Amino acid sequence: MQTEGTAKNTSQETTSSVASIMSANANPLTSHVLDTAIGRPAVGVPVTLSKYENGQWLNISNKLTNSDGRVGNMISSEEFSSSRYKLTFETLSYYERRGEKTFYPYIEVTFEIESPEEHYHVPILLSAYGFSTYRGS
């Protein structure tokens, strides 16, 4: 048998859990670009988010990596749905600003979203002649 205090606590815990899940997904897709050649964040890299719909790529948003090499708020949780997405990192402009050459003028990372209620993080480990990525958390 539940007492009134226990019922209130359970209700508050449920409300808190739902609020926590909603706030965690307020920024459902993020990225982080690290320049491994210099061991620093890649600042000011233009990043474009596109979504594949009806046989074509639709531009959703354009952002720049911040002073920590991070980018977020590319899509709202309401717009984020199960679909195919692509992040395009315009690395040429980053290397031109540094006075360096690069083999990769841009990097495209295409991925499938199956559970839009989850948070997705797409980090890039970058150098002028190579890169790697993975699904982060």
The first five atom37 places (N, CA, C, CB, O) and aatype in JSON, in Angstrom:
{
  "aatype": [12, 5, 16, 6, 7, 16, 0, 11, 2, 16, 15, 5, 6, 16, 16, 15, 15, 19, 0, 15, 9, 12, 15, 0, 2, 0, 2, 14, 10, 16, 15, 8, 19, 10, 3, 16, 0, 9, 7, 1, 14, 0, 19, 7, 19, 14, 19, 16, 10, 15, 11, 18, 6, 2, 7, 5, 17, 10, 2, 9, 15, 2, 11, 10, 16, 2, 15, 3, 7, 1, 19, 7, 2, 12, 9, 15, 15, 6, 6, 13, 15, 15, 15, 1, 18, 11, 10, 16, 13, 6, 16, 10, 15, 18, 18, 6, 1, 1, 7, 6, 11, 16, 13, 18, 14, 18, 9, 6, 19, 16, 13, 6, 9, 6, 15, 14, 6, 6, 8, 18, 8, 19, 14, 9, 10, 10, 15, 0, 18, 7, 13, 15, 16, 18, 1, 7, 15],
  "atom_mask": [
    [1, 1, 1, 1, 1],
    [1, 1, 1, 1, 1],
    [1, 1, 1, 1, 1],
    [1, 1, 1, 1, 1],
    [1, 1, 1, 0, 1],
    [1, 1, 1, 1, 1],
    [1, 1, 1, 1, 1],
    [1, 1, 1, 1, 1],
    [1, 1, 1, 1, 1],
    [1, 1, 1, 1, 1],
    [1, 1, 1, 1, 1],
    [1, 1, 1, 1, 1],
    [1, 1, 1, 1, 1],
    [1, 1, 1, 1, 1],
    [1, 1, 1, 1, 1],
    [1, 1, 1, 1, 1],
    [1, 1, 1, 1, 1],
    [1, 1, 1, 1, 1],
    [1, 1, 1, 1, 1],
    [1, 1, 1, 1, 1],
    [1, 1, 1, 1, 1],
    [1, 1, 1, 1, 1],
    [1, 1, 1, 1, 1],
    [1, 1, 1, 1, 1],
    [1, 1, 1, 1, 1],
    [1, 1, 1, 1, 1],
    [1, 1, 1, 1, 1],
    [1, 1, 1, 1, 1],
    [1, 1, 1, 1, 1],
    [1, 1, 1, 1, 1],
    [1, 1, 1, 1, 1],
    [1, 1, 1, 1, 1],
    [1, 1, 1, 1, 1],
    [1, 1, 1, 1, 1],
    [1, 1, 1, 1, 1],
    [1, 1, 1, 1, 1],
    [1, 1, 1, 1, 1],
    [1, 1, 1, 1, 1],
    [1, 1, 1, 0, 1],
    [1, 1, 1, 1, 1],
    [1, 1, 1, 1, 1],
    [1, 1, 1, 1, 1],
    [1, 1, 1, 1, 1],
    [1, 1, 1, 0, 1],
    [1, 1, 1, 1, 1],
    [1, 1, 1, 1, 1],
    [1, 1, 1, 1, 1],
    [1, 1, 1, 1, 1],
    [1, 1, 1, 1, 1],
    [1, 1, 1, 1, 1],
    [1, 1, 1, 1, 1],
    [1, 1, 1, 1, 1],
    [1, 1, 1, 1, 1],
    [1, 1, 1, 1, 1],
    [1, 1, 1, 0, 1],
    [1, 1, 1, 1, 1],
    [1, 1, 1, 1, 1],
    [1, 1, 1, 1, 1],
    [1, 1, 1, 1, 1],
    [1, 1, 1, 1, 1],
    [1, 1, 1, 1, 1],
    [1, 1, 1, 1, 1],
    [1, 1, 1, 1, 1],
    [1, 1, 1, 1, 1],
    [1, 1, 1, 1, 1],
    [1, 1, 1, 1, 1],
    [1, 1, 1, 1, 1],
    [1, 1, 1, 1, 1],
    [1, 1, 1, 0, 1],
    [1, 1, 1, 1, 1],
    [1, 1, 1, 1, 1],
    [1, 1, 1, 0, 1],
    [1, 1, 1, 1, 1],
    [1, 1, 1, 1, 1],
    [1, 1, 1, 1, 1],
    [1, 1, 1, 1, 1],
    [1, 1, 1, 1, 1],
    [1, 1, 1, 1, 1],
    [1, 1, 1, 1, 1],
    [1, 1, 1, 1, 1],
    [1, 1, 1, 1, 1],
    [1, 1, 1, 1, 1],
    [1, 1, 1, 1, 1],
    [1, 1, 1, 1, 1],
    [1, 1, 1, 1, 1],
    [1, 1, 1, 1, 1],
    [1, 1, 1, 1, 1],
    [1, 1, 1, 1, 1],
    [1, 1, 1, 1, 1],
    [1, 1, 1, 1, 1],
    [1, 1, 1, 1, 1],
    [1, 1, 1, 1, 1],
    [1, 1, 1, 1, 1],
    [1, 1, 1, 1, 1],
    [1, 1, 1, 1, 1],
    [1, 1, 1, 1, 1],
    [1, 1, 1, 1, 1],
    [1, 1, 1, 1, 1],
    [1, 1, 1, 0, 1],
    [1, 1, 1, 1, 1],
    [1, 1, 1, 1, 1],
    [1, 1, 1, 1, 1],
    [1, 1, 1, 1, 1],
    [1, 1, 1, 1, 1],
    [1, 1, 1, 1, 1],
    [1, 1, 1, 1, 1],
    [1, 1, 1, 1, 1],
    [1, 1, 1, 1, 1],
    [1, 1, 1, 1, 1],
    [1, 1, 1, 1, 1],
    [1, 1, 1, 1, 1],
    [1, 1, 1, 1, 1],
    [1, 1, 1, 1, 1],
    [1, 1, 1, 1, 1],
    [1, 1, 1, 1, 1],
    [1, 1, 1, 1, 1],
    [1, 1, 1, 1, 1],
    [1, 1, 1, 1, 1],
    [1, 1, 1, 1, 1],
    [1, 1, 1, 1, 1],
    [1, 1, 1, 1, 1],
    [1, 1, 1, 1, 1],
    [1, 1, 1, 1, 1],
    [1, 1, 1, 1, 1],
    [1, 1, 1, 1, 1],
    [1, 1, 1, 1, 1],
    [1, 1, 1, 1, 1],
    [1, 1, 1, 1, 1],
    [1, 1, 1, 1, 1],
    [1, 1, 1, 0, 1],
    [1, 1, 1, 1, 1],
    [1, 1, 1, 1, 1],
    [1, 1, 1, 1, 1],
    [1, 1, 1, 1, 1],
    [1, 1, 1, 1, 1],
    [1, 1, 1, 0, 1],
    [1, 1, 1, 1, 1]
  ],
  "atom_positions": [
    [[0.83, -1.18, 0.0], [0.0, 0.0, 0.0], [0.88, 1.24, 0.0], [-0.95, 0.0, 1.2], [1.82, 1.34, 0.79]],
    [[0.57, 2.2, -0.89], [1.33, 3.43, -0.96], [0.72, 4.47, -0.04], [1.4, 3.97, -2.4], [-0.5, 4.58, 0.09]],
    [[1.59, 5.21, 0.58], [1.1, 6.34, 1.36], [1.12, 7.56, 0.45], [1.97, 6.58, 2.65], [1.71, 7.53, -0.63]],
    [[0.46, 8.61, 0.89], [0.4, 9.82, 0.07], [1.8, 10.36, -0.21], [-0.44, 10.89, 0.76], [2.06, 10.79, -1.33]],
    [[2.69, 10.34, 0.76], [4.05, 10.83, 0.58], [4.81, 10.01, -0.45], [0.0, 0.0, 0.0], [5.55, 10.57, -1.26]],
    [[4.63, 8.69, -0.41], [5.3, 7.81, -1.37], [4.78, 8.07, -2.78], [5.1, 6.34, -0.99], [5.56, 8.12, -3.73]],
    [[3.48, 8.24, -2.92], [2.88, 8.52, -4.23], [3.41, 9.84, -4.78], [1.34, 8.55, -4.14], [3.71, 9.94, -5.97]],
    [[3.53, 10.85, -3.94], [4.05, 12.14, -4.38], [5.5, 12.0, -4.82], [3.93, 13.19, -3.26], [5.89, 12.55, -5.85]],
    [[6.31, 11.26, -4.05], [7.71, 11.07, -4.4], [7.83, 10.33, -5.74], [8.44, 10.29, -3.3], [8.65, 10.71, -6.58]],
    [[7.02, 9.29, -5.94], [7.06, 8.54, -7.19], [6.67, 9.44, -8.35], [6.11, 7.31, -7.13], [7.3, 9.4, -9.41]],
    [[5.64, 10.25, -8.17], [5.19, 11.17, -9.21], [6.28, 12.2, -9.52], [3.89, 11.88, -8.78], [6.52, 12.53, -10.68]],
    [[6.93, 12.72, -8.48], [8.01, 13.69, -8.69], [9.19, 13.05, -9.41], [8.46, 14.28, -7.33], [9.79, 13.67, -10.28]],
    [[9.54, 11.8, -9.05], [10.64, 11.09, -9.7], [10.34, 10.87, -11.18], [10.9, 9.74, -9.01], [11.21, 11.03, -12.03]],
    [[9.09, 10.48, -11.5], [8.69, 10.27, -12.89], [8.78, 11.57, -13.67], [7.27, 9.69, -12.96], [9.32, 11.59, -14.77]],
    [[8.24, 12.65, -13.1], [8.3, 13.96, -13.75], [9.74, 14.38, -13.96], [7.56, 15.01, -12.92], [10.09, 14.91, -15.02]],
    [[10.59, 14.15, -12.95], [12.0, 14.5, -13.06], [12.69, 13.67, -14.15], [12.7, 14.28, -11.71], [13.5, 14.21, -14.9]],
    [[12.37, 12.37, -14.23], [12.97, 11.51, -15.25], [12.56, 11.94, -16.65], [12.57, 10.05, -15.02], [13.4, 11.99, -17.56]],
    [[11.29, 12.26, -16.84], [10.8, 12.7, -18.14], [11.47, 14.02, -18.51], [9.26, 12.85, -18.13], [11.89, 14.19, -19.66]],
    [[11.56, 14.96, -17.58], [12.21, 16.25, -17.84], [13.67, 16.04, -18.19], [12.09, 17.18, -16.63], [14.2, 16.71, -19.08]],
    [[14.34, 15.11, -17.51], [15.74, 14.82, -17.78], [15.92, 14.26, -19.19], [16.29, 13.83, -16.75], [16.84, 14.66, -19.9]],
    [[15.05, 13.35, -19.59], [15.12, 12.77, -20.93], [14.86, 13.85, -21.98], [14.1, 11.61, -21.09], [15.56, 13.92, -22.98]],
    [[13.86, 14.69, -21.74], [13.54, 15.74, -22.7], [14.68, 16.75, -22.83], [12.26, 16.46, -22.3], [15.01, 17.17, -23.94]],
    [[15.28, 17.13, -21.7], [16.37, 18.1, -21.79], [17.61, 17.47, -22.41], [16.71, 18.66, -20.4], [18.38, 18.15, -23.09]],
    [[17.81, 16.18, -22.2], [18.96, 15.49, -22.79], [18.82, 15.45, -24.31], [19.09, 14.07, -22.23], [19.83, 15.43, -25.02]],
    [[17.58, 15.43, -24.81], [17.38, 15.37, -26.25], [17.04, 16.74, -26.83], [16.27, 14.37, -26.57], [16.65, 16.82, -28.0]],
    [[17.17, 17.81, -26.05], [16.91, 19.15, -26.58], [17.93, 19.49, -27.66], [16.96, 20.19, -25.44], [17.66, 20.32, -28.52]],
    [[19.08, 18.85, -27.62], [20.14, 19.03, -28.6], [20.51, 17.62, -29.1], [21.4, 19.79, -27.98], [21.54, 17.08, -28.71]],
    [[19.66, 17.03, -29.97], [19.79, 15.59, -30.25], [20.99, 15.18, -31.09], [18.58, 15.14, -30.95], [21.34, 14.0, -31.14]],
    [[21.64, 16.15, -31.75], [22.77, 15.81, -32.62], [23.89, 16.82, -32.4], [22.34, 15.78, -34.12], [23.7, 18.02, -32.57]],
    [[25.06, 16.32, -32.04], [26.22, 17.17, -31.8], [27.44, 16.59, -32.5], [26.48, 17.34, -30.29], [27.45, 15.43, -32.91]],
    [[28.46, 17.42, -32.61], [29.72, 16.96, -33.18], [30.88, 17.69, -32.5], [29.76, 17.19, -34.72], [30.68, 18.71, -31.84]],
    [[32.06, 17.15, -32.66], [33.26, 17.7, -32.08], [34.4, 17.39, -33.05], [33.55, 17.12, -30.63], [34.6, 16.23, -33.41]],
    [[35.12, 18.42, -33.48], [36.21, 18.22, -34.43], [37.53, 18.53, -33.73], [36.03, 19.11, -35.71], [37.75, 19.65, -33.27]],
    [[38.39, 17.54, -33.67], [39.71, 17.7, -33.06], [40.78, 17.55, -34.13], [39.93, 16.67, -31.92], [40.78, 16.59, -34.89]],
    [[41.69, 18.51, -34.19], [42.82, 18.46, -35.12], [43.93, 17.68, -34.42], [43.3, 19.91, -35.56], [44.63, 18.22, -33.57]],
    [[44.07, 16.42, -34.79], [45.04, 15.56, -34.1], [46.48, 15.92, -34.42], [44.79, 14.11, -34.48], [47.39, 15.56, -33.67]],
    [[46.7, 16.63, -35.52], [48.07, 17.03, -35.88], [48.62, 18.07, -34.91], [48.12, 17.57, -37.31], [49.83, 18.14, -34.68]],
    [[47.74, 18.89, -34.36], [48.19, 19.93, -33.43], [47.69, 19.68, -32.0], [47.72, 21.3, -33.9], [48.04, 20.4, -31.07]],
    [[46.86, 18.65, -31.85], [46.34, 18.32, -30.52], [45.4, 19.37, -29.96], [0.0, 0.0, 0.0], [45.37, 19.6, -28.75]],
    [[44.64, 20.02, -30.83], [43.75, 21.11, -30.42], [42.4, 20.97, -31.13], [44.38, 22.5, -30.72], [42.3, 20.27, -32.14]],
    [[41.37, 21.63, -30.61], [40.09, 21.66, -31.32], [40.24, 22.39, -32.65], [39.0, 22.34, -30.45], [41.02, 23.33, -32.77]],
    [[39.48, 21.96, -33.64], [39.45, 22.64, -34.94], [38.36, 23.7, -34.87], [39.18, 21.62, -36.13], [37.17, 23.39, -34.93]],
    [[38.77, 24.94, -34.75], [37.86, 26.08, -34.55], [37.41, 26.63, -35.9], [38.54, 27.19, -33.71], [38.21, 26.75, -36.83]],
    [[36.13, 26.96, -36.0], [35.61, 27.63, -37.18], [35.41, 26.76, -38.4], [0.0, 0.0, 0.0], [35.38, 27.27, -39.52]],
    [[35.26, 25.46, -38.21], [35.0, 24.57, -39.35], [33.51, 24.67, -39.69], [35.41, 23.07, -39.03], [32.66, 24.4, -38.84]],
    [[33.17, 25.05, -40.94], [31.76, 25.06, -41.34], [31.22, 23.63, -41.4], [31.59, 25.76, -42.71], [31.85, 22.74, -41.97]],
    [[30.04, 23.43, -40.79], [29.41, 22.12, -40.74], [27.97, 22.27, -41.26], [29.43, 21.53, -39.29], [27.22, 23.12, -40.78]],
    [[27.61, 21.45, -42.23], [26.26, 21.46, -42.78], [25.57, 20.14, -42.45], [26.28, 21.7, -44.32], [26.14, 19.07, -42.65]],
    [[24.35, 20.24, -41.94], [23.52, 19.06, -41.71], [22.5, 18.97, -42.83], [22.81, 19.12, -40.31], [21.8, 19.94, -43.14]],
    [[22.42, 17.79, -43.45], [21.44, 17.54, -44.51], [20.66, 16.29, -44.16], [22.13, 17.38, -45.91], [21.15, 15.4, -43.46]],
    [[19.43, 16.23, -44.66], [18.55, 15.08, -44.43], [18.12, 14.54, -45.79], [17.31, 15.47, -43.55], [17.79, 15.31, -46.69]],
    [[18.11, 13.23, -45.93], [17.72, 12.58, -47.18], [16.21, 12.37, -47.18], [18.46, 11.23, -47.36], [15.68, 11.62, -46.36]],
    [[15.53, 13.04, -48.1], [14.08, 12.91, -48.21], [13.69, 12.88, -49.68], [13.34, 14.06, -47.48], [14.19, 13.68, -50.47]],
    [[12.8, 11.97, -50.03], [12.26, 11.88, -51.39], [13.36, 11.86, -52.45], [11.32, 13.05, -51.65], [13.24, 12.51, -53.49]],
    [[14.43, 11.12, -52.19], [15.48, 10.94, -53.17], [16.45, 12.1, -53.31], [0.0, 0.0, 0.0], [17.23, 12.14, -54.27]],
    [[16.42, 13.04, -52.38], [17.36, 14.17, -52.46], [17.79, 14.63, -51.06], [16.73, 15.34, -53.24], [17.1, 14.39, -50.07]],
    [[18.94, 15.3, -51.02], [19.46, 15.84, -49.77], [18.92, 17.24, -49.56], [21.02, 15.85, -49.77], [19.03, 18.1, -50.44]],
    [[18.31, 17.48, -48.39], [17.78, 18.79, -48.04], [18.65, 19.41, -46.96], [16.31, 18.68, -47.56], [18.93, 18.77, -45.94]],
    [[19.09, 20.63, -47.17], [19.92, 21.33, -46.18], [19.05, 21.69, -44.98], [20.57, 22.61, -46.81], [18.02, 22.35, -45.12]],
    [[19.47, 21.24, -43.8], [18.74, 21.51, -42.56], [19.35, 22.71, -41.83], [18.73, 20.27, -41.64], [18.63, 23.61, -41.39]],
    [[20.67, 22.73, -41.7], [21.32, 23.83, -40.99], [22.79, 23.93, -41.35], [21.16, 23.67, -39.49], [23.4, 22.97, -41.82]],
    [[23.34, 25.12, -41.12], [24.76, 25.4, -41.32], [25.29, 26.03, -40.03], [25.0, 26.35, -42.56], [24.71, 26.99, -39.53]],
    [[26.37, 25.5, -39.52], [26.96, 25.99, -38.27], [28.48, 26.05, -38.42], [26.57, 25.09, -37.07], [29.04, 25.55, -39.4]],
    [[29.13, 26.67, -37.44], [30.59, 26.68, -37.34], [30.97, 26.04, -36.02], [31.17, 28.13, -37.45], [30.29, 26.23, -35.01]],
    [[32.07, 25.27, -36.01], [32.56, 24.75, -34.74], [33.01, 25.91, -33.87], [33.71, 23.73, -34.96], [33.56, 26.89, -34.36]],
    [[32.77, 25.79, -32.57], [33.11, 26.86, -31.63], [34.58, 26.78, -31.19], [32.19, 26.8, -30.41], [35.37, 26.03, -31.76]],
    [[34.92, 27.55, -30.18], [36.31, 27.61, -29.72], [36.81, 26.29, -29.13], [36.46, 28.71, -28.67], [38.01, 26.1, -28.95]],
    [[35.88, 25.38, -28.84], [36.25, 24.05, -28.36], [36.11, 23.0, -29.46], [35.39, 23.67, -27.15], [36.21, 21.8, -29.19]],
    [[35.86, 23.45, -30.71], [35.71, 22.52, -31.83], [34.36, 21.83, -31.86], [0.0, 0.0, 0.0], [34.17, 20.86, -32.59]],
    [[33.42, 22.32, -31.06], [32.11, 21.66, -30.95], [31.04, 22.4, -31.74], [31.69, 21.57, -29.49], [31.13, 23.6, -31.98]],
    [[30.03, 21.64, -32.14], [28.87, 22.21, -32.81], [27.64, 21.42, -32.35], [29.03, 22.17, -34.38], [27.67, 20.19, -32.23]],
    [[26.57, 22.15, -32.12], [25.31, 21.54, -31.7], [24.16, 22.39, -32.18], [0.0, 0.0, 0.0], [24.33, 23.28, -33.02]],
    [[22.98, 22.12, -31.65], [21.77, 22.85, -32.04], [21.6, 22.89, -33.55], [21.8, 24.27, -31.48], [21.23, 23.91, -34.12]],
    [[21.89, 21.76, -34.19], [21.77, 21.68, -35.64], [20.35, 21.33, -36.08], [22.74, 20.66, -36.19], [19.96, 21.62, -37.21]],
    [[19.59, 20.71, -35.18], [18.23, 20.32, -35.48], [17.47, 20.22, -34.16], [18.18, 18.97, -36.28], [18.03, 19.81, -33.15]],
    [[16.22, 20.59, -34.17], [15.42, 20.49, -32.94], [14.97, 19.05, -32.73], [14.18, 21.44, -33.01], [14.93, 18.26, -33.67]],
    [[14.65, 18.72, -31.51], [14.19, 17.36, -31.22], [12.87, 17.08, -31.92], [14.04, 17.15, -29.7], [12.57, 15.93, -32.24]],
    [[12.07, 18.12, -32.17], [10.8, 17.94, -32.87], [11.03, 17.58, -34.35], [9.94, 19.22, -32.76], [10.27, 16.8, -34.93]],
    [[12.05, 18.14, -34.95], [12.36, 17.87, -36.37], [13.16, 16.58, -36.56], [13.13, 19.04, -36.97], [13.15, 15.99, -37.64]],
    [[13.86, 16.15, -35.52], [14.74, 14.99, -35.6], [13.9, 13.73, -35.69], [15.7, 14.93, -34.38], [13.12, 13.43, -34.78]],
    [[14.04, 12.98, -36.78], [13.22, 11.8, -36.99], [14.08, 10.66, -37.55], [12.04, 12.11, -37.95], [15.23, 10.87, -37.95]],
    [[13.52, 9.48, -37.56], [14.21, 8.33, -38.15], [14.4, 8.62, -39.63], [13.41, 7.0, -37.93], [13.43, 8.8, -40.37]],
    [[15.65, 8.66, -40.04], [15.96, 8.99, -41.43], [17.45, 8.85, -41.66], [15.48, 10.43, -41.79], [18.19, 8.45, -40.76]],
    [[17.88, 9.17, -42.86], [19.3, 9.22, -43.2], [19.73, 10.69, -43.17], [19.59, 8.56, -44.61], [19.05, 11.56, -43.72]],
    [[20.86, 10.94, -42.53], [21.4, 12.3, -42.4], [22.84, 12.32, -42.89], [21.31, 12.8, -40.94], [23.49, 11.28, -43.02]],
    [[23.32, 13.53, -43.15], [24.71, 13.7, -43.57], [25.25, 14.98, -42.93], [24.83, 13.76, -45.14], [24.61, 16.03, -42.96]],
    [[26.44, 14.86, -42.37], [27.18, 16.03, -41.89], [28.33, 16.26, -42.87], [27.72, 15.83, -40.42], [29.09, 15.34, -43.17]],
    [[28.44, 17.49, -43.36], [29.53, 17.86, -44.26], [30.41, 18.85, -43.53], [28.98, 18.46, -45.61], [29.96, 19.92, -43.12]],
    [[31.67, 18.5, -43.37], [32.66, 19.34, -42.7], [33.54, 19.97, -43.77], [33.53, 18.51, -41.68], [34.25, 19.26, -44.48]],
    [[33.49, 21.29, -43.91], [34.26, 22.02, -44.93], [35.67, 22.26, -44.4], [33.56, 23.38, -45.31], [35.97, 23.33, -43.88]],
    [[36.51, 21.27, -44.55], [37.86, 21.33, -43.96], [38.82, 22.22, -44.74], [38.43, 19.94, -43.86], [39.8, 22.71, -44.18]],
    [[38.56, 22.43, -46.04], [39.46, 23.26, -46.84], [39.59, 24.66, -46.26], [38.96, 23.33, -48.29], [40.71, 25.18, -46.14]],
    [[38.49, 25.28, -45.91], [38.56, 26.65, -45.37], [39.33, 26.68, -44.05], [37.14, 27.22, -45.16], [40.06, 27.63, -43.77]],
    [[39.18, 25.64, -43.24], [39.93, 25.55, -41.98], [41.43, 25.52, -42.25], [39.5, 24.28, -41.19], [42.18, 26.27, -41.63]],
    [[41.87, 24.67, -43.19], [43.3, 24.56, -43.48], [43.83, 25.78, -44.23], [43.57, 23.31, -44.3], [44.98, 26.18, -44.01]],
    [[43.03, 26.39, -45.08], [43.47, 27.61, -45.76], [43.74, 28.72, -44.74], [42.41, 28.08, -46.78], [44.73, 29.44, -44.86]],
    [[42.88, 28.85, -43.74], [43.11, 29.85, -42.68], [44.4, 29.57, -41.91], [41.93, 29.87, -41.71], [45.03, 30.5, -41.41]],
    [[44.78, 28.32, -41.81], [46.01, 27.93, -41.11], [47.23, 28.01, -42.03], [45.87, 26.52, -40.54], [48.36, 27.8, -41.58]],
    [[47.01, 28.3, -43.31], [48.11, 28.35, -44.27], [48.65, 26.98, -44.62], [0.0, 0.0, 0.0], [49.82, 26.83, -44.95]],
    [[47.78, 25.98, -44.54], [48.19, 24.6, -44.81], [47.37, 24.02, -45.96], [48.03, 23.73, -43.56], [46.31, 24.52, -46.31]],
    [[47.9, 22.95, -46.52], [47.17, 22.2, -47.55], [46.51, 21.0, -46.9], [48.12, 21.76, -48.7], [46.91, 20.55, -45.83]],
    [[45.48, 20.49, -47.58], [44.81, 19.29, -47.1], [44.43, 18.41, -48.29], [43.56, 19.65, -46.28], [44.17, 18.91, -49.38]],
    [[44.41, 17.14, -48.07], [44.01, 16.18, -49.09], [42.48, 16.11, -49.18], [44.59, 14.78, -48.78], [41.94, 15.76, -50.23]],
    [[41.8, 16.44, -48.09], [40.35, 16.35, -48.01], [39.74, 17.75, -47.92], [39.92, 15.5, -46.8], [39.73, 18.33, -46.84]],
    [[39.22, 18.3, -49.03], [38.61, 19.63, -48.98], [37.32, 19.64, -48.16], [38.32, 20.13, -50.38], [36.93, 20.68, -47.61]],
    [[36.68, 18.5, -48.07], [35.53, 18.35, -47.19], [35.4, 16.89, -46.8], [34.23, 18.87, -47.86], [35.92, 16.0, -47.47]],
    [[34.7, 16.67, -45.71], [34.44, 15.32, -45.22], [32.93, 15.18, -45.08], [35.17, 15.04, -43.85], [32.28, 16.0, -44.45]],
    [[32.38, 14.13, -45.68], [30.97, 13.84, -45.52], [30.8, 12.57, -44.69], [30.27, 13.69, -46.89], [31.41, 11.54, -44.97]],
    [[29.98, 12.68, -43.68], [29.68, 11.52, -42.83], [28.17, 11.3, -42.93], [30.15, 11.75, -41.34], [27.37, 12.12, -42.48]],
    [[27.8, 10.16, -43.51], [26.39, 9.82, -43.69], [26.03, 8.74, -42.68], [26.11, 9.34, -45.15], [26.79, 7.79, -42.47]],
    [[24.86, 8.89, -42.05], [24.47, 7.96, -41.0], [22.96, 7.82, -40.95], [25.0, 8.41, -39.64], [22.22, 8.68, -41.43]],
    [[22.51, 6.71, -40.36], [21.09, 6.4, -40.2], [20.66, 6.63, -38.76], [20.78, 4.95, -40.63], [21.33, 6.18, -37.83]],
    [[19.56, 7.33, -38.58], [18.98, 7.52, -37.26], [17.8, 6.56, -37.14], [18.53, 9.02, -37.03], [16.85, 6.63, -37.92]],
    [[17.87, 5.69, -36.17], [16.79, 4.73, -35.93], [15.97, 5.1, -34.7], [17.35, 3.33, -35.78], [14.78, 4.8, -34.64]],
    [[16.59, 5.74, -33.73], [15.92, 6.07, -32.47], [16.1, 7.57, -32.19], [16.47, 5.21, -31.28], [17.0, 7.95, -31.44]],
    [[15.27, 8.42, -32.78], [15.46, 9.86, -32.65], [15.31, 10.39, -31.22], [14.51, 10.57, -33.53], [15.67, 11.54, -30.95]],
    [[14.79, 9.58, -30.33], [14.69, 10.01, -28.93], [16.06, 9.94, -28.23], [13.67, 9.13, -28.19], [16.23, 10.5, -27.14]],
    [[17.03, 9.26, -28.85], [18.37, 9.18, -28.29], [19.22, 10.37, -28.73], [19.04, 7.86, -28.71], [18.88, 11.07, -29.69]],
    [[20.32, 10.58, -28.03], [21.29, 11.61, -28.41], [22.34, 10.97, -29.32], [21.96, 12.27, -27.15], [22.8, 9.86, -29.05]],
    [[22.72, 11.67, -30.38], [23.75, 11.19, -31.3], [24.89, 12.2, -31.34], [23.16, 10.96, -32.73], [24.66, 13.41, -31.47]],
    [[26.1, 11.71, -31.24], [27.3, 12.54, -31.28], [28.22, 11.97, -32.35], [28.01, 12.6, -29.87], [28.55, 10.79, -32.34]],
    [[28.65, 12.84, -33.29], [29.49, 12.42, -34.41], [30.8, 13.18, -34.34], [28.77, 12.65, -35.78], [30.92, 14.26, -34.92]],
    [[31.8, 12.64, -33.65], [33.1, 13.31, -33.57], [33.97, 13.03, -34.79], [33.84, 12.88, -32.3], [33.84, 11.99, -35.44]],
    [[34.85, 13.97, -35.08], [35.81, 13.82, -36.16], [37.21, 14.02, -35.57], [35.53, 14.85, -37.32], [37.48, 15.03, -34.92]],
    [[38.08, 13.08, -35.81], [39.5, 13.23, -35.5], [40.16, 13.55, -36.84], [40.14, 11.91, -34.81], [40.14, 12.74, -37.76]],
    [[40.72, 14.74, -36.94], [41.13, 15.3, -38.22], [42.62, 15.57, -38.3], [40.38, 16.58, -38.47], [43.25, 15.98, -37.32]],
    [[43.18, 15.33, -39.47], [44.51, 15.83, -39.82], [44.44, 16.18, -41.3], [45.66, 14.77, -39.51], [43.46, 15.84, -41.96]],
    [[45.44, 16.84, -41.82], [45.4, 17.29, -43.21], [45.31, 16.13, -44.21], [46.62, 18.13, -43.52], [44.83, 16.3, -45.33]],
    [[45.78, 14.95, -43.8], [45.82, 13.83, -44.73], [45.1, 12.59, -44.21], [47.24, 13.48, -45.05], [45.36, 11.48, -44.66]],
    [[44.21, 12.8, -43.27], [43.44, 11.68, -42.76], [42.37, 12.14, -41.78], [0.0, 0.0, 0.0], [42.44, 13.25, -41.26]],
    [[41.39, 11.28, -41.54], [40.36, 11.55, -40.55], [39.74, 10.24, -40.11], [39.28, 12.52, -41.11], [39.85, 9.23, -40.8]],
    [[39.1, 10.27, -38.97], [38.31, 9.13, -38.52], [37.1, 9.67, -37.77], [39.15, 8.18, -37.62], [37.09, 10.8, -37.29]],
    [[36.09, 8.83, -37.69], [34.86, 9.2, -36.99], [34.25, 7.95, -36.36], [33.84, 9.88, -37.97], [34.63, 6.83, -36.69]],
    [[33.32, 8.17, -35.46], [32.63, 7.08, -34.8], [31.37, 7.65, -34.18], [33.53, 6.4, -33.73], [31.22, 8.87, -34.08]],
    [[30.46, 6.79, -33.76], [29.28, 7.27, -33.02], [29.67, 7.42, -31.57], [28.06, 6.3, -33.18], [29.95, 6.45, -30.87]],
    [[29.68, 8.66, -31.14], [30.0, 8.94, -29.75], [28.74, 8.97, -28.91], [0.0, 0.0, 0.0], [27.66, 8.62, -29.37]],
    [[28.9, 9.39, -27.67], [27.73, 9.47, -26.77], [27.61, 10.86, -26.19], [27.84, 8.43, -25.63], [26.69, 11.13, -25.42]]
  ]
}
